[in-house]
Amino acid sequence: MNENISADMFEIVSNTTIQDAQIEGEAIGFFKDAWLRFKQNKAAIVGAVIIIAIVFMAIFGPMFSKHGYRDQHTSFGALPPRIPILEDFGICDGSIEMDLFEADLETYGDAIMRIKEEYIFTFKGKEIPKVIADVNAYTLREAEDYYFVFGTDDIGRDLFVRLWRGTRISLLIGVVSVIINCIIGVVYGSISGYYGGTIDMILQRITEILGSVPFLVMSILFIMVLGAGVASFILVLVLTGWIGMSRMIRAQFYRYKGYEYVMAARTMGVSDFTIIFRHILPNAIGPIITQATFAVPAAIFSEAFLSYLGLGVQAPEPSIGVLLSEGQKVLTTTPHLTLFPALIVSALMLAFNMFGNGLRDAFDPRMRGL
């Protein structure tokens, strides 16, 4: 080695300090990243707003009326909708279309709002003049001081109050049943997917047996035995409603239980309970939330379907299905009794589906656009 080499013999070419690039901005977590993606989905935001509005009205809507959901005014039976501002424009003004003889016009008096058509009715060779007129049902029933914005049913109960009360019952049945289904499905699917083998085979055969029983037959049997009520409906929806959630959780556990961090935790002696609920299950939070969101409208629709068949909650408690079942009996004479419950249940189905699609895309970007 040459010992005559000194520092003076070297020349500095550049004194630039090489450093790692500084990361600007704060770190974004999983849920914040999902929220940022969710906000970009306009349809999902609209769905969320509709859900919030319906839930708000289901809770506070009955308070906006001075009538109770079971109050009966037999003299106000089957009144059409009447809304204060819209009635000035001839919309929802409390009128009903009637076929009248001209001789009856004086009998109806001030209740006649407008004559739409005049024609001749022939009966046994005699020509009888008749008219088609809009008659103010509120004036006819001496209810000029009342405003029933959704009208009344055949025994004079305020449909506005009953509809929001029924929406509250339907949402309660749907949300509670979905929460219970999620708890059962998560625990059942976690055990089945984590342990696998014989345990998984036995548990999956049980779900196949339960899933093979027709839902309608099982629902009718349980409601006949337990009686129609909120608790009975929730039990019916819980009997097999957790199977879909358990299968999804099982698939997630088969996906994640072979990862290195799970094997490392098992090697270090971490208990199965901790591995299941602390290390693996958090990875399935996104799919759980998404599937639960889709399950709520399905539960509401199931309740409406059973109530439509006459297996609804017991009177005088209403639900959306009960109101639809009552309304379809008089659909041709008082269509508003079916129209408004149908609009609410349709809005719920559409809103929850838009909201669920937005959550699916937010939690799993790979599903975006599918």
C-alpha positions in Angstrom: 0.0 0.0 0.0 1.3 3.4 -1.0 1.6 5.5 2.2 2.3 8.8 0.3 -1.4 9.3 -0.6 -2.8 12.4 1.2 -6.1 14.2 1.3 -4.7 17.1 -0.7 -4.4 14.9 -3.7 -8.3 14.6 -4.0 -10.7 17.2 -5.4 -14.4 17.5 -4.3 -16.6 17.2 -7.3 -19.9 17.8 -5.7 -21.0 18.4 -2.1 -24.7 17.5 -2.7 -26.2 15.6 0.2 -28.2 12.6 -0.9 -31.3 12.2 1.3 -34.5 10.2 1.1 -37.4 12.2 -0.4 -39.6 13.7 2.3 -43.1 12.5 2.3 -45.5 15.5 2.3 -49.0 15.2 3.7 -50.5 13.1 6.4 -50.9 9.3 6.2 -54.3 8.2 5.1 -55.9 5.3 7.0 -58.2 2.6 5.6 -61.5 4.1 6.6 -60.4 7.7 5.6 -59.4 6.4 2.2 -62.7 4.6 1.9 -64.5 7.8 2.9 -62.7 9.9 0.3 -63.7 7.4 -2.4 -67.2 7.2 -1.2 -67.6 11.0 -1.4 -66.8 10.9 -5.1 -69.8 8.6 -5.8 -72.7 11.0 -6.3 -75.3 8.3 -6.5 -74.2 6.9 -3.1 -74.4 10.3 -1.6 -77.9 10.8 -2.9 -78.9 7.3 -1.5 -77.4 8.3 1.9 -79.4 11.6 1.9 -82.6 9.7 1.1 -82.0 7.2 3.8 -81.3 9.9 6.4 -84.4 11.8 5.3 -86.7 8.7 5.6 -85.2 7.7 9.0 -85.7 11.3 10.2 -89.3 11.2 9.2 -89.8 7.8 10.6 -88.7 9.0 14.0 -90.2 12.5 14.0 -92.8 12.5 11.3 -95.7 11.4 13.5 -95.0 14.4 15.8 -95.8 16.8 12.9 -99.5 15.8 13.1 -102.0 16.3 15.9 -103.6 13.0 15.2 -102.3 9.7 16.6 -101.7 6.6 14.4 -104.7 4.9 16.0 -107.1 7.8 16.2 -110.2 7.2 14.2 -112.5 9.8 12.6 -115.2 7.7 10.9 -116.8 10.8 9.4 -113.5 11.6 7.6 -113.1 8.2 6.1 -111.2 7.8 2.7 -110.4 11.5 2.3 -107.9 12.2 -0.5 -104.6 14.1 0.1 -104.8 17.8 0.8 -101.7 19.9 1.0 -102.0 23.7 2.0 -99.7 25.2 -0.7 -100.3 22.8 -3.6 -104.1 23.1 -3.3 -103.9 26.6 -4.7 -102.6 25.1 -7.9 -105.2 22.4 -8.1 -102.8 19.7 -6.9 -103.7 17.6 -3.9 -106.6 19.9 -3.2 -108.8 17.2 -1.6 -111.0 16.7 -4.6 -112.4 13.4 -5.9 -113.9 12.8 -9.3 -117.6 11.8 -9.2 -120.3 10.9 -11.7 -123.4 13.0 -10.9 -126.8 13.6 -12.2 -127.5 17.2 -12.9 -130.2 17.1 -10.4 -127.6 16.3 -7.7 -125.5 19.4 -8.3 -127.7 21.4 -5.9 -127.4 18.7 -3.3 -123.6 18.8 -3.3 -123.7 22.6 -3.4 -120.4 24.3 -2.4 -118.6 21.0 -2.5 -118.6 21.1 -6.4 -115.2 22.5 -7.4 -115.4 22.2 -11.2 -117.4 20.4 -13.8 -115.1 18.6 -16.2 -117.5 17.0 -18.7 -121.2 16.9 -19.4 -122.9 14.0 -21.2 -126.2 12.2 -21.7 -126.9 8.9 -20.0 -129.5 6.7 -21.6 -131.4 4.5 -19.2 -134.5 2.4 -20.4 -134.9 4.6 -23.4 -134.7 7.9 -21.4 -132.0 10.4 -21.8 -130.7 11.6 -18.4 -128.2 14.4 -18.3 -125.1 13.7 -16.2 -121.8 15.4 -15.4 -118.3 14.4 -14.3 -117.3 16.8 -11.6 -114.5 17.3 -9.1 -116.0 17.4 -5.6 -114.2 18.7 -2.6 -114.4 15.7 -0.2 -113.4 17.9 2.7 -116.3 20.2 2.2 -118.6 17.3 1.6 -117.5 15.7 4.9 -117.5 19.0 6.8 -113.7 18.8 7.3 -112.7 22.2 5.8 -110.4 23.0 8.7 -108.4 19.7 8.4 -105.4 18.9 6.2 -104.5 15.3 5.7 -101.4 15.5 3.4 -101.5 11.8 2.6 -105.3 11.4 3.0 -107.1 9.1 5.4 -108.0 5.4 5.3 -111.5 4.0 5.3 -112.0 4.6 9.0 -110.6 8.1 9.1 -107.0 7.4 10.4 -104.3 9.9 9.2 -102.2 8.0 6.6 -99.3 10.5 7.1 -98.9 9.4 10.7 -99.6 5.7 10.0 -97.1 5.6 7.1 -94.2 7.1 9.1 -95.1 5.0 12.1 -95.1 1.9 9.8 -91.8 2.9 8.3 -90.3 3.1 11.8 -91.6 -0.5 12.5 -90.3 -1.8 9.2 -86.9 -0.1 9.7 -86.7 -1.5 13.2 -87.4 -5.0 12.0 -84.9 -4.7 9.2 -82.0 -3.1 11.2 -82.4 -5.3 14.3 -82.6 -8.5 12.3 -79.5 -7.6 10.2 -77.5 -6.8 13.3 -78.3 -10.1 14.9 -77.6 -11.9 11.6 -74.2 -10.2 11.4 -73.3 -11.2 14.9 -74.3 -14.9 14.3 -72.8 -15.0 10.8 -69.5 -13.5 11.9 -69.0 -15.9 14.8 -70.2 -18.9 12.9 -68.2 -18.1 9.7 -65.1 -17.2 11.7 -65.0 -20.6 13.5 -65.8 -22.5 10.3 -63.2 -20.7 8.2 -60.4 -20.6 10.8 -60.4 -24.2 11.9 -61.5 -25.8 8.6 -61.4 -29.6 8.3 -64.0 -31.6 10.1 -65.4 -28.6 12.0 -65.9 -26.7 8.8 -67.5 -29.7 7.1 -70.0 -30.2 9.9 -70.9 -26.5 10.2 -71.4 -26.2 6.4 -73.7 -29.2 6.3 -75.8 -27.5 9.0 -76.1 -24.3 7.0 -77.1 -26.3 3.9 -79.9 -28.1 5.8 -81.2 -24.8 7.1 -80.9 -23.1 3.8 -82.8 -25.8 2.0 -86.0 -25.1 4.0 -88.4 -22.8 2.0 -88.4 -19.4 3.6 -92.1 -18.8 3.1 -93.1 -22.2 4.7 -90.9 -21.6 7.7 -92.1 -18.1 8.1 -95.8 -19.1 8.0 -95.2 -21.9 10.6 -93.3 -19.6 13.0 -95.8 -16.8 12.7 -98.7 -19.2 13.2 -97.1 -20.6 16.4 -95.7 -17.3 17.9 -98.3 -14.9 16.5 -97.8 -11.9 14.3 -95.6 -9.2 15.9 -92.3 -7.4 15.7 -90.4 -10.0 17.7 -91.9 -12.8 15.5 -90.8 -11.1 12.3 -87.3 -10.5 13.6 -87.0 -14.2 14.6 -88.2 -15.3 11.2 -85.6 -13.2 9.5 -82.9 -14.4 11.8 -83.5 -18.1 11.3 -81.6 -18.3 8.0 -80.6 -14.7 7.3 -77.2 -15.2 8.8 -76.2 -17.9 6.4 -75.0 -15.5 3.7 -72.9 -13.5 6.1 -71.3 -16.6 7.5 -70.3 -17.8 4.1 -68.7 -14.5 3.2 -66.8 -14.5 6.5 -65.7 -18.1 6.0 -64.3 -17.1 2.6 -62.4 -14.2 4.1 -60.8 -16.4 6.8 -59.7 -19.0 4.2 -58.1 -16.1 2.3 -56.2 -14.5 5.3 -55.4 -17.3 7.7 -52.4 -18.5 5.7 -50.8 -15.0 5.6 -47.4 -14.6 7.3 -48.5 -12.3 10.1 -51.2 -14.9 11.1 -48.6 -17.7 11.1 -46.2 -15.6 13.1 -48.9 -14.8 15.7 -49.7 -18.5 16.0 -46.0 -19.4 16.4 -45.7 -16.9 19.2 -48.5 -18.6 21.1 -51.3 -16.1 20.5 -54.7 -17.6 21.3 -57.1 -18.6 18.6 -59.6 -16.1 19.9 -57.1 -13.2 19.5 -56.1 -14.3 16.1 -59.7 -14.6 14.9 -61.0 -11.3 16.3 -57.9 -9.1 16.3 -55.7 -10.2 13.4 -58.0 -11.7 10.7 -61.5 -10.3 11.3 -60.6 -6.6 10.9 -59.7 -7.4 7.3 -63.3 -8.3 6.7 -64.8 -5.1 8.1 -65.4 -3.6 4.7 -67.3 -6.6 3.2 -69.3 -6.9 6.5 -70.5 -3.3 6.3 -71.3 -3.6 2.6 -73.2 -6.9 2.9 -75.1 -5.6 6.0 -76.2 -2.5 4.0 -77.6 -4.7 1.2 -79.3 -6.9 3.8 -81.4 -4.1 5.3 -83.6 -3.5 2.3 -83.9 -7.3 1.7 -85.2 -7.6 5.3 -87.7 -4.7 4.8 -88.9 -6.2 1.6 -89.4 -9.6 3.2 -91.4 -8.0 6.0 -93.5 -6.1 3.4 -94.0 -9.4 1.4 -95.2 -11.3 4.5 -97.5 -8.5 5.6 -98.9 -8.2 2.1 -99.9 -11.9 2.4 -101.8 -11.1 5.6 -99.1 -12.1 8.1 -98.3 -8.6 9.2 -97.8 -7.1 12.6 -100.9 -7.1 14.8 -103.3 -4.1 14.7 -103.3 -1.3 15.4 -99.6 -1.2 14.8 -98.9 -0.5 11.1 -96.0 -1.3 8.9 -95.3 -0.7 5.2 -96.4 -4.2 4.3 -99.6 -3.8 6.4 -100.4 -0.5 4.7 -99.9 -2.0 1.3 -102.1 -5.0 2.2 -104.9 -2.7 3.4 -104.5 -0.3 0.4 -104.7 -2.9 -2.3 -108.2 -3.9 -1.2 -109.5 -0.5 -2.2 -107.0 0.3 -4.9 -109.6 1.4 -7.5 -111.5 3.7 -5.2 -108.8 5.2 -2.9 -105.4 4.7 -4.8 -103.6 7.0 -2.4 -103.7 4.3 0.3 -101.4 2.2 -1.9 -99.5 5.0 -3.7 -97.7 6.6 -0.7 -96.5 3.3 1.0 -95.4 2.0 -2.4 -93.3 5.2 -3.0 -91.7 5.0 0.4 -90.7 1.3 0.1 -89.5 1.9 -3.5 -87.4 4.9 -2.3 -85.9 2.7 0.5 -85.0 -0.1 -1.9 -83.4 2.3 -4.4 -81.6 4.4 -1.8 -80.1 1.4 0.1 -78.9 -0.2 -3.2 -77.2 3.1 -4.3 -75.7 3.5 -0.8 -74.6 -0.2 -0.7 -73.0 0.1 -4.2 -71.1 3.2 -3.0 -69.8 1.4 0.1 -68.8 -1.6 -2.0 -66.8 0.5 -4.4 -65.2 2.5 -1.5 -64.1 -0.5 0.5 -63.0 -2.6 -2.5 -61.7 -0.4 -5.4 -61.4 -3.5 -7.5 -65.2 -3.7 -7.7 -65.5 -0.1 -9.0 -67.5 0.1 -12.2 -68.6 -3.5 -12.1 
